[in-house]
């Protein structure tokens, strides 16, 4: 199925299912994906395993320059976004200057759009890095992926590109506590002959146990809504998503459903 890449450093604004009117920041190349996961459902397609040339990331100064120009234009037109969102073609926290770019972005937000939130959509793989952890503590919407609390499911669904210790990631997520929003995509289907379903009783029990350990400020659950690189994946029904959400609420967490 067809997928797409963001072809600009600053993109949008777009209407986000979860965040409102979002001005996007892509800290990855505009012509290829760079990520520590190779999720079978990613709208940006597969993560390249080999490259002819080293991926070129946008420079810190260029990101700030382009963001300031866009915010100034939007302020002049009285069309400021609800949120500035780090997303784009892969994992934004992999950028070597991520922490400094967050500081630049907060300063520009405060100057041009003080009511606008700053959000990061992350797959959680870099949160063991102290500079990334501390930068994420500074923002308004710290949205961190946890698609399953069972290691084998993470391997099948998210396909980590390097070493990935799920137990250590959950421990680190717990250090964020209420400052984190946990984001989970629910899906079922088959891929390369393997059955994948993170909605089973076993999966949900383990996931709920992880949530109770992490104690996030919010839980965001969603299912596939766009084309996926893998074939044979099934969107979870709104009814089933709402049942999962009810269970999260019963445990005392705020939950947002995007079905």
Secondary structure, DSSP 8 states (H G I E B T S, - for coil): -------SSEEEEEEETTTEEEEEEE-S-SSS-B-S---TT-TT----S--SS------HHHHHHHHHHHHHHHHHTT---SEEEEESSB-GGGSTTHHHHHHHHHHHHHHH-TT-EEEEEE-STTTTSHHHHHHHHHSSEEEEE-S-SSHHHHHHHT--SS---HHHHHHHHHHHGGGEEEEEEEEEEEETTEEEETTSHHHHHHHHHHHHHH--SEEEEEE--S--SSSSEEE--HHHHHHHHHHHHHTT--EEEE-
